[in-house]
Amino acid sequence: MAAGFTRARQNSALIKSNQQSPKFPASRAIIERSLKKELLLMSLLQRTIKLVLATCLAAWLADFLGLTYSTSAGIIAILSVTDTRRSTAKLAGNRFLSTLLALAIGSLAFHFLGFHLGALAIYIAIYVPLAFRLGWEIGITPSTVLVTHLLLEKSTSSSLLGNELALFLIGTGFALLANLYMPSRQQEIDSYHEQVEEQLKKILLRFEYFLKAGDGRNDAALIKELDKILQQALQLVYLDHSNHLFHQTNYHIHYFEMRQAQNRILQDMASNINNCHLAASESLILARLFSQTAKQLSQENPARDLLDEIENYLAVFRERPLPKTRQEFETRAMLLQLLRDLETFIRIKVEFYENYKED
């Protein structure tokens, strides 16, 4: 009866863990809002400085070279600076093709129809659908501004067309130069690595403690918190990934995706432990495995020996007499499921290590 009361208390404790919130939710929310605001202000400041420098330098160089409508180079620079190097480079390529198409259609329209608004309307009617069809719609606005220069000058001479291309190249060039500087995110990424591994360790040790002492409070809170940390980490590494034009690495993306897969398994295991009624010896075996796993979470640790140990335990359990009652059958099935889940949890890490051990 005492054992039954203890087991009931264990189940009740883990059920309550799904309903409990962090100890200081208000303080944590305030801190998170403050950090987000600080990061936003830093990003806005960096972007503003880039826009000021790119715009002014592009307009100055165009004027220094004696180009007409030199301020248009600055406008193109403003439109071309984006949040990442890769998106800026891709945008520049699409806008260049869009500009060539626009100048070609505009020149033909003005040459055959004359320099008036009707010819401009025909240009727009032909150019806009084509730009969308080819995926170059990002360049419609700046390209059309350049085409209006042909209308204002009433000319499609090669020198004027060269002037427009030069404006575009100067504006886009300074946008690319502005985005050569991107603050390093490596320190933040390393910090997320440490947070994730520490959080995983807490969860596994909580499982161990629950199996030993029957106290599983806050398991769900820890798992949800880890899920949030992983989402934030992936947002950061995706952004950092987009800032590498030539040297690409998927390591950090794959690492945090691997941890996400592991966290989903932990969610299932928490639910299974809640419904599990294991004998004391079996609980101690699982508790020991959770403890060993927690000690081998580091991204440099392959943890292959844990897989061998789990297989040994599975072989031992298979040799036991077949269950005689429904309760014994369900308990055996739950025990095997927990071991299989833990095996999958570790195998995900081992496969990740195998893929990157040479890096």
C-alpha positions in Angstrom: 0.0 0.0 0.0 2.9 2.3 0.9 4.5 1.6 -2.5 1.2 2.3 -4.2 0.9 5.6 -2.4 4.5 6.5 -3.4 3.9 5.7 -7.0 0.7 7.7 -7.1 2.6 10.6 -5.6 5.2 10.2 -8.4 2.5 10.4 -11.1 0.8 13.3 -9.5 4.1 15.2 -9.3 4.8 14.8 -13.0 1.3 15.7 -14.0 1.6 18.9 -12.0 4.8 19.7 -13.8 2.7 20.3 -17.0 0.8 23.0 -15.1 3.6 24.9 -13.3 5.2 28.0 -14.6 8.7 29.4 -14.1 9.4 30.8 -10.6 9.6 34.4 -11.7 7.6 34.7 -15.0 7.1 38.5 -14.7 10.8 39.2 -14.2 11.8 36.8 -17.0 9.3 38.4 -19.4 10.7 41.9 -18.5 14.2 40.8 -19.2 13.3 39.1 -22.5 11.5 42.3 -23.7 14.5 44.4 -22.6 16.9 42.2 -24.5 14.8 42.2 -27.7 14.4 46.0 -27.5 18.2 46.3 -27.1 18.9 44.0 -30.1 16.4 45.9 -32.2 18.0 49.3 -31.4 21.4 47.9 -32.2 20.2 46.6 -35.5 18.4 49.8 -36.3 21.5 51.9 -35.5 23.8 49.7 -37.7 21.3 49.8 -40.6 20.9 53.6 -40.3 24.7 54.1 -40.4 25.0 51.9 -43.4 22.2 53.7 -45.2 23.7 57.1 -44.5 27.2 56.1 -45.7 26.0 54.1 -48.8 23.6 56.9 -49.9 25.9 59.8 -49.5 29.0 58.1 -50.9 27.1 56.8 -53.9 25.6 60.2 -54.7 29.0 61.9 -54.1 30.9 59.5 -56.4 28.2 59.8 -59.2 28.5 63.6 -59.0 32.3 63.5 -58.9 32.2 61.4 -62.1 30.0 64.0 -63.7 27.0 61.8 -64.1 23.6 63.4 -64.5 20.9 62.7 -61.9 23.6 61.7 -59.5 21.3 61.5 -56.5 19.6 58.5 -58.1 22.7 56.5 -57.3 22.0 57.3 -53.6 18.4 56.2 -53.9 19.4 52.9 -55.5 21.9 52.4 -52.6 19.1 52.9 -50.1 16.9 50.4 -51.9 19.7 47.8 -52.1 20.9 47.6 -48.5 19.3 44.7 -46.8 19.8 42.8 -43.5 22.2 40.1 -44.9 25.1 39.9 -47.3 23.5 37.1 -49.3 20.1 38.9 -49.7 21.9 42.1 -50.8 24.0 40.2 -53.4 20.9 38.3 -54.7 18.9 41.5 -54.8 21.7 43.3 -56.7 21.8 40.6 -59.4 18.0 40.6 -59.9 18.0 44.4 -60.1 20.8 44.5 -62.6 18.9 42.2 -64.9 15.7 44.1 -64.3 17.5 47.4 -65.2 18.9 46.0 -68.4 15.4 44.8 -69.4 13.8 48.2 -68.4 16.4 50.3 -70.4 16.0 48.0 -73.4 12.1 48.2 -73.4 12.2 51.9 -72.6 14.6 52.8 -75.3 12.6 50.9 -77.9 9.3 52.5 -76.7 10.7 56.0 -76.9 12.5 55.4 -80.2 9.4 54.2 -82.0 6.6 56.1 -80.2 8.3 59.3 -79.2 9.2 60.9 -75.9 5.8 61.4 -74.3 3.7 59.9 -71.4 1.9 57.5 -73.8 5.2 55.8 -74.6 6.0 55.6 -70.9 2.7 53.9 -70.3 3.4 51.4 -73.1 6.8 50.8 -71.5 5.2 50.1 -68.1 2.5 47.9 -69.7 5.2 45.7 -71.3 8.0 45.8 -68.7 6.0 45.2 -65.4 4.4 41.8 -66.5 7.8 40.7 -67.9 9.6 41.6 -64.7 7.2 39.6 -62.6 7.3 36.7 -65.0 11.1 36.6 -64.8 11.2 37.1 -61.0 12.8 40.5 -61.3 10.0 42.6 -59.8 12.3 43.8 -57.1 13.9 46.2 -59.7 10.7 47.7 -61.0 10.9 50.9 -59.0 14.5 51.9 -59.4 14.6 50.8 -63.1 11.6 52.9 -63.9 13.2 55.9 -62.3 16.2 55.4 -64.6 13.9 55.1 -67.6 12.2 58.4 -66.8 15.6 60.0 -67.2 15.5 59.0 -70.9 12.1 60.7 -71.1 13.3 63.9 -69.4 16.4 64.1 -71.6 14.4 63.0 -74.7 17.3 60.8 -75.7 18.3 57.1 -75.9 21.9 57.8 -76.8 24.5 55.3 -75.7 26.1 57.9 -73.5 22.9 58.4 -71.6 22.2 54.7 -71.3 25.8 54.3 -70.0 25.0 57.1 -67.5 22.0 55.2 -66.2 23.9 51.9 -65.9 26.7 53.7 -64.1 24.2 55.2 -61.6 22.9 51.7 -60.9 26.3 50.1 -60.5 27.5 52.8 -58.2 24.4 52.6 -56.0 24.5 48.8 -55.8 28.2 48.7 -55.4 28.1 50.9 -52.3 25.2 48.9 -50.9 27.4 45.7 -51.2 30.3 47.5 -49.6 28.1 48.6 -46.7 27.1 45.1 -46.1 30.7 43.8 -46.0 30.6 44.7 -42.4 28.4 42.3 -40.4 28.9 42.0 -36.6 30.1 38.5 -35.6 27.4 36.3 -34.0 29.8 33.5 -33.0 30.0 34.5 -29.4 26.2 34.5 -29.2 26.0 31.1 -31.0 28.5 29.6 -28.6 26.5 30.9 -25.7 23.4 29.1 -27.1 25.4 25.9 -27.4 26.2 26.1 -23.7 22.6 27.0 -22.7 21.1 24.1 -24.7 23.5 21.5 -23.3 23.0 22.8 -19.8 19.2 22.7 -20.2 19.3 19.1 -21.6 21.5 18.1 -18.7 18.9 19.5 -16.2 16.1 17.6 -17.9 17.9 14.3 -17.9 19.0 14.7 -14.3 15.4 15.6 -13.4 14.3 12.3 -15.0 16.9 10.5 -13.0 15.8 12.2 -9.7 12.2 11.4 -10.5 12.9 7.7 -11.0 14.9 7.6 -7.8 12.8 9.8 -5.5 9.4 10.2 -7.1 9.7 14.0 -7.5 9.3 15.1 -11.1 8.3 18.7 -10.8 9.1 21.3 -13.5 10.0 18.7 -16.2 7.5 20.2 -18.6 8.7 23.7 -17.8 12.3 22.8 -18.5 11.4 21.1 -21.8 9.3 24.1 -23.0 12.1 26.4 -22.0 14.5 24.4 -24.0 12.2 24.5 -27.0 12.1 28.3 -26.8 15.9 28.5 -26.5 16.3 26.3 -29.6 13.9 28.4 -31.6 15.9 31.6 -30.7 19.2 29.8 -31.5 18.0 28.7 -34.9 16.8 32.2 -35.8 20.3 33.5 -35.0 22.2 30.9 -36.9 19.9 31.3 -40.0 20.7 35.0 -39.9 24.4 34.3 -39.5 24.3 31.7 -42.3 22.9 34.4 -44.7 25.8 36.6 -44.0 28.4 34.2 -45.4 28.6 34.6 -49.2 31.4 32.3 -50.0 32.4 30.2 -47.0 29.2 28.3 -46.0 28.8 26.1 -43.0 25.7 24.3 -41.9 27.2 22.9 -38.7 25.4 25.2 -36.3 22.1 24.8 -38.1 22.3 21.1 -38.0 23.5 21.1 -34.4 20.4 23.0 -33.1 18.1 21.0 -35.4 19.6 17.8 -33.9 18.9 19.2 -30.4 15.3 20.0 -31.4 14.8 16.4 -32.5 16.2 15.2 -29.2 13.9 17.6 -27.3 10.8 16.1 -29.1 11.9 12.7 -27.8 12.3 14.0 -24.3 8.7 15.3 -24.5 7.5 11.8 -25.3 9.7 10.3 -22.6 8.3 12.7 -19.9 4.8 11.5 -20.8 5.8 7.9 -20.7 7.6 8.2 -17.3 4.4 9.8 -16.0 2.4 6.6 -16.8 5.2 4.2 -15.8 5.0 1.8 -12.8 8.5 0.2 -12.8 10.0 -1.9 -10.1 12.7 -0.3 -8.0 15.5 -2.2 -9.7 14.3 -1.1 -13.2 13.9 2.5 -12.1 17.5 2.5 -10.9 18.7 1.1 -14.2 16.9 3.8 -16.1 18.0 6.5 -13.7 21.6 5.4 -14.1 21.3 5.6 -17.9 19.8 9.1 -17.7 22.6 10.2 -15.5 25.3 8.8 -17.8 23.6 10.4 -20.8 23.6 13.8 -19.0 27.4 13.5 -18.5 28.0 12.9 -22.3 25.9 15.7 -23.9 28.9 17.7 -25.1 28.9 18.3 -28.9 32.5 16.8 -29.0 31.4 13.6 -27.2 30.2 10.8 -29.5 28.5 8.8 -26.7 28.7 5.5 -28.6 29.3 3.5 -25.5 25.9 4.4 -24.2 24.3 2.7 -27.2 26.2 -0.5 -26.4 25.0 -0.3 -22.8 21.4 0.1 -23.7 21.6 -2.8 -26.1 23.0 -4.9 -23.3 20.1 -4.0 -21.0 17.6 -4.7 -23.8 19.1 -8.2 -24.2 18.8 -8.8 -20.4 15.2 -7.7 -20.4 14.4 -9.9 -23.4 15.6 -13.0 -21.4 13.3 -12.4 -18.5 10.1 -14.6 -18.2 7.1 -13.4 -20.2 4.7 -11.2 -18.4 1.7 -13.0 -16.8 -0.7 -10.2 -16.2 -1.8 -7.2 -18.1 -0.1 -4.9 -15.6 3.2 -6.7 -16.1 2.8 -6.6 -19.8 2.1 -2.8 -19.9 5.0 -2.2 -17.5 7.4 -4.3 -19.7 6.2 -2.5 -22.8 6.7 0.9 -21.2 10.2 -0.1 -20.0 11.2 -1.2 -23.5 9.7 2.0 -25.0 11.7 4.2 -22.6 14.9 2.3 -23.5 14.2 2.6 -27.2 13.5 6.3 -26.9 16.7 6.8 -25.0 18.5 4.8 -27.7 17.0 7.0 -30.4 17.9 10.1 -28.4 21.6 9.0 -28.2 21.7 7.7 -31.8 20.7 11.1 -33.1 23.7 12.6 -31.4 26.0 9.8 -32.6 24.9 10.3 -36.2 25.5 14.1 -35.9 29.0 13.4 -34.5 29.8 11.0 -37.4 28.8 13.6 -40.0 31.0 16.3 -38.5 33.8 14.5 -36.8 36.2 15.4 -39.6 35.3 19.1 -39.4 
